[in-house]
Each structure stands twice: as C-alpha cells, then as structure tokens.
Amino acid sequence: MSEKERVSLAIEPELLARFDEIIERSGGNRSEAVRDLIRNRLIEEAWMSSATGNAVATVTLVYDHTKRDLADRLLEIGHENHDAIMATMHVHLDHDHCLEVIALQGKAKKLRAIADGLIGLKGVKHGKAVMSHAEP
C-alpha cells in the first residue's frame, strides 16, 4: 500500500451529510471519495492548461433538432473534425429533442475548441465535455 498523509478538513454539516449520502450509495468511503475528487480536479486542470498534450474526451449534447440550421452545423463541425472524432451515438429523446454523445481524441487544445463550438451552438439545451489525458 502506498504511503498516505492524514489531513483534516472543515466542512459544513449539511454539505458533509450530502457527500456522505453519495458515498453510501457508491459503497466507498470518505477518504477514497476525496482522493477521487482531487484526481478528477487535477485531470481537469491539466486539460485546461495543456495546449499540446494528447487527450481523449466525450461531449454530450441535448438539443432541439428543429432549431434552424442546427443539424447542418452539427454535421459540418463533425466533418471538419473527422480526424478527432472517434465515434458518435445519437438517441431520439422525443419528437424534437436528441441526445448526442461524441468521443474525441487528439490534441487537448483542439478537443477543447471542438467541445466549446458544439456546446455553444444555438439550440443546444445542455452540453458537457468530460476529458482525460491520453498518455498514461
């Protein structure tokens, strides 16, 4: 087992109670949950500061496909970035709304630009990019 340092945190009781509920559902413990949060934040910081490193990402979009030109813009962005797009999944949520999940791989700066461009399109109701470094 690797060496660990013991730390102390001051957390509001309500915040801790909500955190403990999440931990209980996942079957973990506080220490591992805090380590996971720190790891995730470090990955996010590396992603945000890296301009040249290789990365992988998913972009999840919920959008109204009836919005004028949105479907065409999504296709256009996809074709413009075919080298970075590994796969896509498209789901019809209802008559007007779709879920799109896009897997990306490439330079972090380019993936960030693709994600920002997709999420910023008019008609996208919700968008989120999740990223990680591609190097071990």
C-alpha angles and dihedrals in degrees: 000000000000122000115264135192121226114231134181125222133194110217132169111254094239092051092048092049091053091046091050090052090056092046092049092052091050094047093234134117135247096257094053091043092054091046089052091051091050093047091049092050092049091052090049092049091049089050093050094048099039117094099167108027123107116252143171124217145171122217116200119196132183109192146163105246091197091070109113114266094352096116090047092050091049090052092045093051089046093053093043089055102035090130092062099038111090099175144341134207121201123195127183106224096181138327094300107020132075137185117217124187116190124190114208136188130182142068112355094232092055093046090050090052092048092049093047091048093051096044091048096056116120108255096033104123096186133006135173135178121207116191143184138173115265093211119084 
